[in-house]
Amino acid sequence: MHSTLFAHVPVESTGRYTLQNPQLLKTDVTQGSSAVLARQGAMVAFEGQVEFDSQYRNRSWRNVERMTGERLELMRCKGNGVVYLANFAQYLHVMEVGRGITVDSSAVLAFDGSLGVGIVAVDSAVEVASAGAYNLELSGSGQVVLMTSGEPLVLDVGPDKNVCVDSDAVIAWSTSLRTQLQAPTSTSSVWRRRGTTGEGWEMHFSGTGHVLVQPSELLPPQGMRNGGMLGQFGMRGNSLGSSNS
């Protein structure tokens, strides 16, 4: 049997996270001293003896859920083998956390279980109910795999270079940056495309660091499973890290 499909074989690698292609991640769970935490439902295939614990909750997760009422839909992957992860063919990006990264939880595919996890809210400069957005703050030594709808843009922020981005397009930013959510309109009746931000809202960044932006102002596709088009536009119960299958 002959086909060009047979050119798409697993990529040889020695690291924990390797891009099989721009939209598919190969994860070696035997690498590293901690388990891999991945989005529930993101596994598309695996090889070897791998256990998936969808009920995993450590103290950090329980604190997040208690403080915000949001549930982190993650699974712990451990064992001896390789797991392939993807989410609606979104573009994937492996990065070192370094000095800290704040990220929209809906843009996280997987990360090292050794990382510290916190929850932060973006302050709003306008008196609008529920304008603040909850985000994950990752810290420590380790890697995270982010998802974007399309190929992203990385913007530099410096002492003389502030940046404003659409709140529905921003994916992640350096934790060291100062942030503020603001609206370029004087009315408080802003149509909100999702539960925590809205059409027309902008995020203002200052300080020194980087901002990751995707070329899309729509939510990632995983928001459509439980709420259909209503879920896509924020008209359902908001969930940090909803599942895609």
VENQUI-V439022 format. One record per pair of residues at least 12 apart in sequence whose ideal C-beta (glycine too) atoms are under 10 Angstrom apart, sorted by the first residue. I is the first residue (numbers start at 0). GAP is how many residues later the second one is. Records with the same first field share a line. If there is no record, write none. Layout:
I = GAP  GAP
This chain:
7 = 12  13  16
9 = 16  35  37  72  74
10 = 13  15
11 = 14
12 = 13  15  18  69
13 = 14  17
14 = 12  13  16  17  79  128
15 = 12  13  14  15  16  18  20  78  94  96  126  127  129
16 = 14  15  19  68  75  77  78  92  93  94  95  126  127  128
17 = 13  64  76
18 = 72  73  74  75  126
19 = 64  65  66  72
20 = 65  68  71
21 = 67  68  69  70  71  129
22 = 63  64  65  66  67  68  69  124
23 = 20  21  60  61  62  63  65  68
24 = 13  17  19  58  59  60  61  62  67  68  69  84  85  120  122
25 = 19  21  56  57  58  59
26 = 15  16  19  23  50  54  55  56  57  58  67  82  83  118
27 = 19  20  52  53  54  55
28 = 17  19  20  21  22  47  48  49  50  51  52  53  54
29 = 18  19  20  48  49  50  51  52
30 = 51  81
31 = 80  81  82  110  111
32 = 79  80  81  109
33 = 42  44  77  78  79  80  81  108
34 = 16  18  21  40  41  42  43  44  77  78  79
35 = 14  38  39  40  41  42  47  49  74  75  76  77  107  109
36 = 16  19  21  24  35  37  38  39  40  71  73  74  75  76  77  78  80  107
37 = 14  36  37  38  39  45  47  49  70  71  72  73  107
38 = 33  34  35  36  46  47  48  66  67  69  70  71  72  106  108  183  202  203  204  205  206
39 = 12  14  32  33  34  35  182  201  202  203  204  205
40 = 13  32  34  44  46  181  184  201  202  203  204
41 = 32  33  35  41  42  43  44  45  46  66  67  68  103  105  180  201  202  203
42 = 32  34  40  41  42  43  202
43 = 39  40  41  42  43  201
44 = 37  38  39  40  41
45 = 31  33  35  36  37  38  39
46 = 33  34  35  36  37
47 = 31  32  33  34  35
48 = 29  30  31  32
49 = 27  28  29  30  31  32  33
50 = 24  25  26  27  28  29  30
51 = 23  24  25  26  27  31
52 = 21  22  23  24  25
53 = 19  20  21  22  189
54 = 20  21
55 = 16  18  19  20  21  22  57
56 = 14  15  17  19
57 = 18  55  59
59 = 12  55  56  57  58  59
60 = 13  56  179
62 = 54  55  56
63 = 41  53  54  55  70  72  176
64 = 54  175
66 = 51  52  54  67
67 = 51  53  66  170  172
68 = 65  168  169  170  171
69 = 35  49  64  126  167  168  169  170  171
70 = 166  168  169  170  171
71 = 33  36  45  47  64  167  168  169
72 = 32  149  166  167  168  169  170  171
73 = 31  34  36  37  39  43  166  167  169
74 = 35  168
75 = 37
76 = 33  36
77 = 35
82 = 27
84 = 24  25  60  62
85 = 23  61  158
86 = 19  20  21  22  23  58  60  133  134  135  156  157  158
87 = 59  61  132  133  134  136  137  156  157
88 = 58  60  132
89 = 17  19  56  57  58  59  60  124  126  130  131  132  154
90 = 55  56  57  58  59  60  61  123  124
91 = 17  18  53  54  55  56
92 = 14  16  51  52  53  54  55  58  59  61  78  79  119
93 = 15  16  17  49  50  51  52
94 = 16  48  49  50  51  77  117
95 = 45  46  47  48
96 = 14  15  18  19  41  42  43  44  45  46  47  78
97 = 40  41  42  43  44  45  76  77
98 = 40  75  76  77  110
99 = 15  16  18  37  38  39  40  74  75  76  77  109
100 = 14  34  35  36  37  38  43  45  71  72  73  74  75  108  109  111
101 = 16  17  18  20  33  34  35  36  37  68  70  71  72  73  74  75  77  107
102 = 32  33  34  35  41  43  67  68  69  70  72  109
103 = 29  30  31  32  42  43  63  64  66  67  68  69  92  93  108  110  115  116  136  137
104 = 12  14  28  29  30  31  134  135  136  137
105 = 29  30  41  65  88  113  114  116  117  132  133  134  135  136
106 = 28  29  37  38  39  40  41  42  45  63  64  65  105  107  112  113  134
107 = 28  30  36  37  38  39  63  64  132  133
108 = 35  36  37  38  132
109 = 33  34  35  36  37
110 = 25  27  31  32  33  34  35
111 = 26  28  29  30  31  32  33
112 = 29
113 = 26  27  28  29
114 = 21  22  23  24  25  26  27  28  29
115 = 21  22  23  24  25  26
116 = 19  20  21  22  23
117 = 17  18  19  20  21  57
118 = 15  16  17  18  121
119 = 12  13  14  15  16  17  55  59
120 = 12  13  14  58  60  75
121 = 12  13  45  48  57  58  59  74  75  79  81  82
122 = 55  56  57  58  59
123 = 56  57  58  59  72  73  77
124 = 55  56  57  58  77  79
125 = 54  55  56  57  59  60  61  62  64  75
126 = 61
127 = 53  55  59  60  61  62  64  70  73
128 = 59  63
129 = 62  65  66  67  68  104  108
130 = 36  50  51  52  57  59  61  65  66  67  70
131 = 49  64  65
132 = 34  37  46  48  61  62  63  64  68  70  105
133 = 62  104  106
134 = 35  37  38  40  44  61  105
135 = 36  104  105
136 = 38
137 = 34  37
138 = 36
143 = 28
145 = 25  26  66  68
146 = 24  67  73  74  75
147 = 21  23  24  64  65  66  67  68  72
148 = 20  22  65  66  67  68  69  70  71  72
149 = 64  65  66
150 = 63  64
151 = 17  19  20  60  61  62  63  64
152 = 12  16  18  58  59  60  61  62
153 = 17  18  56  57  58  59
154 = 15  18  50  54  55  56  57  58
155 = 52  53  54  55
156 = 16  17  19  20  21  48  49  50  51  52  53  54
157 = 48  49  50  51
158 = 47  48  49
160 = 44  45  47
161 = 15  16  42  43  44  45
162 = 14  40  41  42  43  46  47  48  50
163 = 16  18  20  38  39  40  41  42  47
164 = 37  38  39  40  46  47  48  49
165 = 31  33  34  35  36  37  47  48  50  51
166 = 14  15  16  26  27  29  30  31  32  33  34  35  36  50
167 = 25  26  29  30  31  32  33  34  35  46  48  49  50  51  66
168 = 33  34  43  44  45  46  47  48  49
169 = 27  32  33  35  41  42  43  44
170 = 40  41  42  43  45  49
171 = 38  39  40  41  42
172 = 30  32  34  36  37  38  39  40
173 = 31  33  34  35  36  37  38
174 = 32  34
175 = 31  32  33  34
176 = 26  27  28  29  30  31  32  33  34
177 = 26  27  28  29  31
178 = 24  25  26  27  28  32
179 = 22  23  24  25  26
180 = 15  16  17  20  21  22  23
181 = 19  20  21  22
182 = 14  15  16  17  18  19
183 = 16  17  18
184 = 13  14  15  16
186 = 13
190 = 42  43
191 = 41  42  43
192 = 24  25  26  39  40  41  42
193 = 24  25  29  37  38  39  40  41  42  44
194 = 36  38  39  40  41  42  43  44
195 = 38  42
196 = 37
197 = 35  36
198 = 18  34  35
217 = 14  15
218 = 12  13  14  15  23
219 = 12  22  24
220 = 23
221 = 17  19  20  21  22  23
222 = 13  15  16  19  21
223 = 18  20
224 = 17  18  19  20
225 = 13  16  17
226 = 12  15
